[in-house]
Amino acid sequence: MNTYRMNAVMAGILYFLGTVFGVTGAVVGGEVLSSIVSSKPLVGVDMLGLVAANSSRLNGGAFFTLMMGLSLVAMTVFLYPIFRKDSEELAMGMVLFRGALEGTHYFVVTLSILSLAALGNEYLVTGADSTALQSMGNVLYRFLDLEAPVATIFFLIGATCLYVSFYRTRLIPRWLTVWGLIGVVPYMAYALLHFFHMDNGIGFYLQMVLAPQEMVMAVWLIAKGFDPAAVSRLA
């Protein structure tokens, strides 16, 4: 019988790597990128001057953001074959929202970061009196901030499909799945508060219910794999 052991391990590794790449990108990207990740936009600063001074760090942050996207998109490929045995609709929902749409988000963010770094370098050549470049830089930075909650909503819809599939199939313990479903609720509250510009600084804490669950689930998939009895029932 196919136990899908390799699928579980690869999904766990890619889940883990996605988080590591995301955190590394925020750290390497410096003040500009970390302000977007933490939902605390910079105000009243010489944006392109700051970008120009940290252009190499932004390029590094863009690379790790791309690697994060590739890891998390690939994760859905390894879960889809077994999820579809229970529900084709839920499996496709996971692939669409956690794969295609979330992957598009990371691709757009990567290009936006690289474009912002290029504007910063052009700003150095043109001179600090380039009002047009400053406006372009501010708009591009603002775009990155506005795009984040939209991508978070895509991510949470896909995560819900994933956790419901895990709950129905019992491939992993249900306590771990219920933890994920509970974590989606405050995370969605954070996304909506950010979307409507009502985040008063509690967004970080609203994310902290789901964030550790994903790491625990990743380690479980790597160490334990899928429950053989659950796999047998699906087969």
C-alpha positions as CSV (number, residue, x, y, z in Angstrom):
1,M,0.0,0.0,0.0
2,N,1.2,3.5,-0.8
3,T,1.7,5.3,2.5
4,Y,2.5,8.7,0.9
5,R,5.5,8.9,3.3
6,M,7.5,10.9,0.8
7,N,4.6,13.3,0.2
8,A,4.3,14.0,3.9
9,V,8.0,14.6,4.4
10,M,8.3,16.8,1.4
11,A,5.2,18.9,2.4
12,G,6.7,19.3,5.9
13,I,10.1,20.3,4.7
14,L,8.7,22.8,2.2
15,Y,6.3,24.2,4.9
16,F,9.3,24.7,7.2
17,L,11.5,26.2,4.5
18,G,8.8,28.6,3.5
19,T,8.7,30.0,7.0
20,V,12.5,30.1,7.3
21,F,12.8,31.9,3.9
22,G,10.1,34.4,4.9
23,V,11.7,35.3,8.2
24,T,15.2,35.5,6.6
25,G,13.8,37.7,3.8
26,A,12.4,40.2,6.4
27,V,15.6,40.3,8.3
28,V,17.9,40.5,5.3
29,G,15.6,43.1,3.6
30,G,16.3,45.6,6.2
31,E,14.1,48.4,7.6
32,V,12.1,48.9,4.4
33,L,11.0,45.2,3.9
34,S,10.6,44.5,7.6
35,S,8.2,47.5,7.9
36,I,5.9,45.9,5.3
37,V,6.1,42.4,6.9
38,S,5.3,43.8,10.3
39,S,2.5,46.0,8.9
40,K,4.1,49.1,10.3
41,P,4.6,51.4,7.2
42,L,7.4,54.0,7.4
43,V,6.1,57.5,7.5
44,G,7.9,60.8,7.0
45,V,11.1,59.4,5.7
46,D,13.2,59.9,2.5
47,M,12.0,56.6,1.1
48,L,14.3,56.4,-2.0
49,G,17.2,57.6,0.0
50,L,16.6,54.8,2.5
51,V,16.1,52.3,-0.3
52,A,19.3,53.4,-2.1
53,A,21.3,52.9,1.1
54,N,19.9,49.4,1.4
55,S,19.5,48.3,-2.2
56,S,21.7,45.2,-1.8
57,R,19.7,44.1,1.3
58,L,16.5,44.6,-0.6
59,N,17.8,42.4,-3.5
60,G,18.6,39.7,-0.9
61,G,15.1,40.1,0.6
62,A,13.5,39.8,-2.8
63,F,15.4,36.5,-3.4
64,F,14.3,35.0,-0.1
65,T,10.7,36.1,-0.8
66,L,10.8,34.3,-4.1
67,M,12.2,31.2,-2.5
68,M,9.4,31.4,0.1
69,G,6.8,31.5,-2.6
70,L,8.3,28.6,-4.5
71,S,8.5,26.4,-1.4
72,L,4.9,27.1,-0.3
73,V,3.5,26.6,-3.9
74,A,5.4,23.3,-4.2
75,M,4.0,22.1,-0.9
76,T,0.5,22.0,-2.4
77,V,1.7,19.7,-5.1
78,F,2.7,17.0,-2.6
79,L,-0.6,17.3,-0.6
80,Y,-2.9,17.3,-3.6
81,P,-2.7,13.6,-4.6
82,I,-3.9,12.3,-1.3
83,F,-6.4,15.1,-0.5
84,R,-8.2,14.6,-3.8
85,K,-9.0,11.0,-2.7
86,D,-11.3,12.6,-0.1
87,S,-12.6,15.7,-1.8
88,E,-11.5,17.0,-5.3
89,E,-13.1,20.4,-4.5
90,L,-11.2,21.0,-1.3
91,A,-8.0,19.7,-2.8
92,M,-8.4,22.1,-5.8
93,G,-9.3,25.0,-3.4
94,M,-6.0,24.4,-1.6
95,V,-4.0,24.3,-4.9
96,L,-5.8,27.4,-6.3
97,F,-5.5,29.7,-3.2
98,R,-2.4,28.4,-1.5
99,G,-0.7,27.5,-4.8
100,A,-1.7,29.6,-7.8
101,L,-2.9,32.8,-6.1
102,E,-0.5,32.9,-3.2
103,G,2.3,32.0,-5.6
104,T,1.3,35.0,-7.9
105,H,1.5,37.2,-4.8
106,Y,5.1,36.3,-4.0
107,F,6.1,36.7,-7.7
108,V,4.5,40.2,-7.8
109,V,6.1,41.1,-4.4
110,T,9.5,40.0,-5.7
111,L,9.3,42.1,-8.8
112,S,8.0,45.1,-6.8
113,I,10.9,44.9,-4.3
114,L,13.4,44.7,-7.2
115,S,11.7,47.6,-8.9
116,L,11.9,49.7,-5.7
117,A,15.6,48.9,-5.4
118,A,16.1,49.9,-9.0
119,L,14.3,53.2,-8.4
120,G,16.6,53.8,-5.4
121,N,19.7,53.4,-7.6
122,E,18.2,55.7,-10.2
123,Y,17.5,58.2,-7.5
124,L,21.2,58.3,-6.6
125,V,22.2,59.0,-10.2
126,T,19.5,61.6,-10.8
127,G,19.9,63.5,-7.6
128,A,17.9,64.0,-4.4
129,D,15.7,66.7,-6.1
130,S,13.9,64.2,-8.3
131,T,10.3,64.6,-7.2
132,A,8.9,62.3,-9.8
133,L,11.1,59.4,-8.7
134,Q,10.2,60.1,-5.1
135,S,6.5,59.9,-5.9
136,M,7.0,56.6,-7.8
137,G,9.0,55.2,-4.9
138,N,6.3,56.1,-2.4
139,V,3.5,54.7,-4.6
140,L,5.4,51.4,-5.1
141,Y,6.1,51.1,-1.4
142,R,2.5,51.8,-0.6
143,F,1.5,49.2,-3.2
144,L,3.5,46.6,-1.3
145,D,1.7,47.5,2.0
146,L,-1.8,47.5,0.4
147,E,-1.2,44.2,-1.4
148,A,-0.3,42.3,1.8
149,P,-3.8,41.9,3.3
150,V,-5.2,40.8,-0.1
151,A,-2.6,38.0,-0.3
152,T,-3.3,37.1,3.4
153,I,-7.0,36.6,2.6
154,F,-6.0,34.2,-0.3
155,F,-3.6,32.4,2.0
156,L,-6.3,31.9,4.7
157,I,-8.9,30.6,2.3
158,G,-6.3,28.1,1.1
159,A,-5.3,27.2,4.6
160,T,-9.0,26.6,5.5
161,C,-9.3,24.1,2.6
162,L,-6.1,22.4,3.8
163,Y,-7.1,22.1,7.4
164,V,-10.6,20.9,6.6
165,S,-9.1,18.2,4.4
166,F,-6.8,17.2,7.2
167,Y,-9.7,17.1,9.6
168,R,-11.9,15.0,7.3
169,T,-9.1,12.5,6.5
170,R,-7.4,12.3,9.9
171,L,-4.0,12.1,8.2
172,I,-2.6,14.0,11.2
173,P,-4.0,14.3,14.7
174,R,-7.2,16.3,14.9
175,W,-6.0,18.4,17.8
176,L,-3.3,19.8,15.4
177,T,-6.0,20.4,12.7
178,V,-8.4,22.1,15.1
179,W,-5.5,24.4,16.2
180,G,-5.0,25.4,12.6
181,L,-8.8,26.1,12.1
182,I,-8.9,28.2,15.3
183,G,-5.8,30.1,14.2
184,V,-7.4,31.1,10.9
185,V,-10.1,33.2,12.7
186,P,-7.8,35.8,14.4
187,Y,-5.5,35.8,11.4
188,M,-8.5,36.8,9.2
189,A,-9.4,39.5,11.7
190,Y,-5.8,40.9,11.2
191,A,-6.1,40.8,7.4
192,L,-9.4,42.6,7.5
193,L,-8.2,45.2,10.0
194,H,-5.2,45.9,7.7
195,F,-7.3,45.9,4.6
196,F,-9.6,48.7,6.1
197,H,-6.6,50.6,7.7
198,M,-7.9,49.8,11.2
199,D,-4.9,47.9,12.5
200,N,-4.0,49.5,15.8
201,G,-0.9,47.4,16.4
202,I,-2.4,44.1,17.5
203,G,-2.0,42.5,14.1
204,F,1.2,40.7,15.2
205,Y,-0.5,39.0,18.1
206,L,-3.5,37.9,16.0
207,Q,-1.1,36.1,13.7
208,M,0.6,34.3,16.6
209,V,-2.1,31.6,17.0
210,L,-1.6,30.2,13.6
211,A,2.2,30.8,13.1
212,P,3.5,28.3,15.7
213,Q,0.9,25.7,14.6
214,E,2.3,25.7,11.1
215,M,5.8,24.9,12.4
216,V,4.5,22.2,14.7
217,M,2.6,20.7,11.8
218,A,5.7,20.8,9.6
219,V,7.7,19.0,12.1
220,W,5.0,16.4,12.6
221,L,4.8,15.7,8.9
222,I,8.5,15.3,8.7
223,A,8.8,13.1,11.8
224,K,5.6,11.1,11.8
225,G,4.2,11.3,8.2
226,F,0.5,10.5,7.6
227,D,-1.4,8.1,9.8
228,P,-1.3,4.7,8.0
229,A,-4.8,3.8,9.1
230,A,-6.1,7.1,7.6
231,V,-4.3,6.4,4.4
232,S,-5.7,2.9,4.3
233,R,-9.2,4.2,4.7
234,L,-8.7,6.6,1.8
235,A,-7.3,3.9,-0.4
